[in-house]
Amino acid sequence: MKVLFTLLVLITGGMVSSCQESDFSPDQRLEFQLVILNEFGERTNSLNAGRIFQ
């Protein structure tokens, strides 16, 4: 039981010490773009009713 507790403490300590404040920076941003292509592979900004998205 003592060995299990010691192992748990070491694992928890390793996990906590590996995290850095810079890992959670709010300045990092994730950017997404939605691009619609027509049947010729060209960008378009219109959708026709009944078209199937693939």
LINJOKA-V51034 format. One record per helix or strand of 3 or more residues. SS is the DSSP state (A for helix, B for strand). FROM is the first residue (numbers start at 1). TO is the last residue. Records with the same first field share a line. If there is no record, write none. Layout:
SS: FROM-TO, FROM-TO
//
This chain:
A: 2-18, 21-24
//
